[in-house]
Amino acid sequence: MSKSLVVLPANEERECCAPLGQVLLPQRQGYGPLCCEPLSRQPLSLEQAEQVAPLLKALGDPIRLRLMSLVASRPGGEACVCDLTGDFDLSQPTISHHLKVLHEEGLLDREKRGVWVYYKVHSQAMASLGTLIGYPGPANALGGERRGVANS
């Protein structure tokens, strides 16, 4: 069963994720809704790290990372397993397994249509992960310069 992303109505979101700018992550079994600051603002707690790590681990496999990219870049932002098998030197069951892992971590949504299953990137989960690991680079964090980029 898929881990669903906890999306709260706007009035409840403020109570959970106040102040604004916190990240709401997919809910994991045994944990309640999890909000956290982006990594560049505040260190993760152990509970937050335990919830985020499996998501990143799922994306840490080159096949799954490529599958995410292929699904997201398809017209309509969705793909069937049958659309993806030609992009890999892997069997259809192996590709289905990788898609299942991404779905179970809440990164892909799926819908069965006849004998095929169509996958779509769970945009809110990806946006949350992007916000979490994105580095806005406050000017004073690195002595006024970003690594590898000189001030102009």
TALIN-V288649 format. One record per run of one state. SS is the DSSP state (H for helix, E for strand, L for the rest). FROM is the first residue (numbers start at 1). TO is the last residue. Records with the same first field share a line. If there is no record, write none. Layout:
SS: FROM-TO ; FROM-TO
This chain:
L: 1-4 ; 6-9 ; 17-22 ; 27-33 ; 37-45 ; 60-61 ; 74-74 ; 88-91 ; 105-107 ; 114-115 ; 122-122 ; 134-138 ; 143-145 ; 147-148 ; 150-152
E: 5-5 ; 23-26 ; 34-36 ; 78-80 ; 108-113 ; 116-121 ; 146-146 ; 149-149
H: 10-16 ; 46-59 ; 62-73 ; 75-77 ; 81-87 ; 92-104 ; 123-133 ; 139-142
